[in-house]
Amino acid sequence: VMLLGDSGVGKTCFLIQFKDGAFLSGTFIATVGIDFRNKVVTVDGVKVKLQIWDTAGQERFRSVTHAYYRDAQALLLLYDITNRASFDNIRAWLTEIYEFAQKDVVIMLLGNKADVSGERVIRSEDGELLAREFGVPFMETSAKTGMNVELAFLAIAKELQHRAGRREDEPTFQIRDYVESQKKRPGCCAFS
């Protein structure tokens, strides 16, 4: 699983929140190149090991991260709801994904930093529209509070696990439907 998006959207904090249940507060230190962490999650009683790659968002590292796209089974594409440019650049990220990644890669769009809604410049509806245009699931998240962080990774793990064990005659798992149903559950997706 690769985390993608502009520098400063919260990819590293998103990963640390998922892996350790903690929030990295304080000064922003940009990821240099690429870093990864492993975490085992249980999906429908089956243990799934996720290897999560945290990428640098800066343009100068883009050629490095392109090399990793083709091996990725899933991509979590993040933007910052308080940063218009990070949202506007999503189309460019998707263009790169379609150019360098596997054709059947699982993609999910995430609007991060939902905890600072007072500084919001991107409406949730705009994220929904963009996701629908590209046919990918969408949700807003907060690396700080943990809102929807685990759900994003579990949905990806569920999709990948389902693909790995699916028989030809079995219906495909619908990640978008799963994400929507889970988002509607009261108190489903935040750490307390």
C-alpha positions as CSV (number, residue, x, y, z in Angstrom):
1,V,0.0,0.0,0.0
2,M,1.4,3.4,-1.0
3,L,0.5,6.7,0.5
4,L,0.6,9.5,-2.1
5,G,-0.2,13.2,-2.2
6,D,1.4,16.6,-2.0
7,S,4.0,17.4,0.7
8,G,2.3,18.4,3.9
9,V,-1.0,16.7,3.5
10,G,-0.3,14.4,6.4
11,K,0.8,11.1,4.9
12,T,3.4,10.3,7.6
13,C,1.0,11.3,10.4
14,F,-1.7,9.2,8.8
15,L,0.7,6.2,8.8
16,I,1.9,6.7,12.4
17,Q,-1.8,7.1,13.6
18,F,-2.6,3.7,11.9
19,K,0.5,1.9,13.0
20,D,0.9,3.2,16.5
21,G,-2.3,5.0,17.4
22,A,-0.3,8.2,18.0
23,F,-0.2,11.7,16.4
24,L,3.0,13.3,15.5
25,S,2.5,16.9,16.6
26,G,5.0,19.7,16.4
27,T,7.2,20.8,13.5
28,F,6.7,19.4,10.1
29,I,9.5,17.3,8.8
30,A,9.2,16.3,5.2
31,T,9.8,12.6,4.3
32,V,12.9,12.2,2.2
33,G,12.5,9.7,-0.6
34,I,10.5,6.8,0.8
35,D,9.9,4.9,4.1
36,F,7.8,1.9,5.0
37,R,6.1,0.2,8.0
38,N,4.3,-3.1,8.4
39,K,1.1,-3.8,10.2
40,V,-1.0,-7.0,10.4
41,V,-4.7,-6.5,10.4
42,T,-7.5,-9.1,10.7
43,V,-10.0,-9.2,7.9
44,D,-13.0,-11.6,8.2
45,G,-10.9,-13.8,10.6
46,V,-7.8,-13.8,8.3
47,K,-4.6,-12.0,9.1
48,V,-3.4,-9.7,6.4
49,K,0.0,-8.1,6.5
50,L,0.1,-4.6,5.0
51,Q,3.4,-3.2,4.0
52,I,2.7,0.6,3.9
53,W,5.0,2.8,1.9
54,D,5.2,6.5,2.9
55,T,6.4,8.6,0.0
56,A,7.8,12.1,-0.2
57,G,5.3,14.5,-1.7
58,Q,7.9,17.0,-3.1
59,E,8.3,17.1,-6.9
60,R,12.0,16.4,-6.7
61,F,11.4,12.9,-5.3
62,R,8.7,12.0,-7.8
63,S,10.9,10.0,-10.1
64,V,12.0,7.9,-7.1
65,T,8.4,7.1,-6.1
66,H,7.4,6.3,-9.7
67,A,9.6,3.2,-9.5
68,Y,7.5,1.9,-6.6
69,Y,4.1,2.5,-8.3
70,R,4.2,-0.7,-10.4
71,D,4.6,-2.9,-7.4
72,A,1.8,-1.3,-5.3
73,Q,-1.4,-3.2,-4.9
74,A,-3.2,-0.2,-3.4
75,L,-2.8,3.5,-3.3
76,L,-4.2,5.9,-0.7
77,L,-4.2,9.3,-2.3
78,L,-4.4,12.2,0.2
79,Y,-5.1,15.9,0.0
80,D,-5.4,18.4,2.8
81,I,-9.0,19.9,3.2
82,T,-7.4,23.2,4.3
83,N,-5.1,23.4,1.2
84,R,-6.6,24.2,-2.2
85,A,-3.4,23.4,-4.1
86,S,-3.2,19.9,-2.6
87,F,-6.8,19.2,-3.9
88,D,-6.2,20.8,-7.3
89,N,-3.1,18.5,-7.7
90,I,-5.1,15.3,-7.3
91,R,-5.8,15.1,-11.0
92,A,-2.1,15.2,-11.7
93,W,-1.5,12.5,-9.1
94,L,-4.2,10.3,-10.7
95,T,-2.6,10.9,-14.2
96,E,0.7,9.6,-12.8
97,I,-1.0,6.7,-11.1
98,Y,-2.7,5.6,-14.4
99,E,0.6,6.0,-16.2
100,F,2.9,4.1,-13.8
101,A,0.8,1.8,-11.6
102,Q,-0.8,-1.6,-12.3
103,K,-4.1,-1.4,-14.2
104,D,-6.0,-3.1,-11.3
105,V,-4.4,-1.1,-8.5
106,V,-6.9,-0.3,-5.7
107,I,-7.2,3.5,-5.3
108,M,-8.8,5.4,-2.5
109,L,-9.1,9.2,-2.2
110,L,-8.8,10.7,1.2
111,G,-9.5,14.3,2.4
112,N,-7.2,14.6,5.4
113,K,-7.2,17.0,8.3
114,A,-10.9,16.9,8.8
115,D,-10.3,17.8,12.5
116,V,-9.5,21.4,11.4
117,S,-12.8,22.0,9.7
118,G,-12.7,25.7,10.7
119,E,-9.9,26.2,8.2
120,R,-11.6,24.1,5.5
121,V,-11.3,25.3,1.9
122,I,-12.4,22.1,0.2
123,R,-16.0,21.0,0.8
124,S,-16.6,17.3,1.4
125,E,-18.9,17.3,-1.6
126,D,-16.0,18.4,-3.9
127,G,-14.0,15.4,-2.7
128,E,-17.1,13.1,-3.4
129,L,-17.5,14.6,-6.9
130,L,-13.9,14.1,-7.8
131,A,-13.9,10.5,-6.5
132,R,-17.0,9.7,-8.4
133,E,-15.5,11.2,-11.6
134,F,-12.6,8.8,-11.3
135,G,-14.6,5.9,-9.9
136,V,-12.7,5.6,-6.6
137,P,-14.0,5.4,-3.0
138,F,-13.7,8.6,-0.9
139,M,-13.8,9.6,2.7
140,E,-12.5,12.4,4.9
141,T,-10.0,11.5,7.6
142,S,-8.0,13.0,10.4
143,A,-4.6,11.7,11.3
144,K,-4.8,13.7,14.5
145,T,-8.0,12.2,15.9
146,G,-7.9,8.9,14.0
147,M,-11.2,9.5,12.3
148,N,-11.6,7.0,9.4
149,V,-7.8,6.1,9.4
150,E,-8.3,2.5,10.4
151,L,-11.4,2.2,8.1
152,A,-9.3,3.3,5.1
153,F,-6.7,0.7,5.7
154,L,-9.2,-2.0,6.6
155,A,-11.2,-1.3,3.4
156,I,-8.0,-1.7,1.4
157,A,-7.0,-4.9,3.2
158,K,-10.5,-6.3,2.8
159,E,-10.4,-5.6,-1.0
160,L,-6.9,-7.1,-1.4
161,Q,-7.8,-10.1,0.7
162,H,-11.0,-10.7,-1.2
163,R,-9.1,-10.4,-4.6
164,A,-6.5,-12.9,-3.4
165,G,-9.0,-15.6,-2.4
166,R,-11.8,-15.0,-4.9
167,R,-13.1,-17.7,-7.1
168,E,-14.2,-16.9,-10.7
169,D,-17.9,-17.4,-9.9
170,E,-17.9,-15.4,-6.7
171,P,-19.1,-11.8,-6.8
172,T,-16.5,-9.1,-6.5
173,F,-16.1,-7.1,-3.3
174,Q,-17.3,-3.5,-3.7
175,I,-14.9,-1.3,-1.8
176,R,-17.0,1.8,-2.4
177,D,-20.1,0.2,-1.0
178,Y,-18.2,-1.1,2.0
179,V,-16.7,2.3,2.7
180,E,-20.1,4.0,2.5
181,S,-21.8,1.4,4.7
182,Q,-19.0,1.7,7.3
183,K,-19.1,5.5,7.3
184,K,-22.8,5.4,8.1
185,R,-22.3,3.3,11.3
186,P,-22.4,5.4,14.4
187,G,-19.0,5.9,16.0
188,C,-17.4,3.4,13.6
189,C,-14.2,4.9,12.6
190,A,-12.6,7.0,15.3
191,F,-10.2,6.0,18.1
192,S,-11.4,7.1,21.5
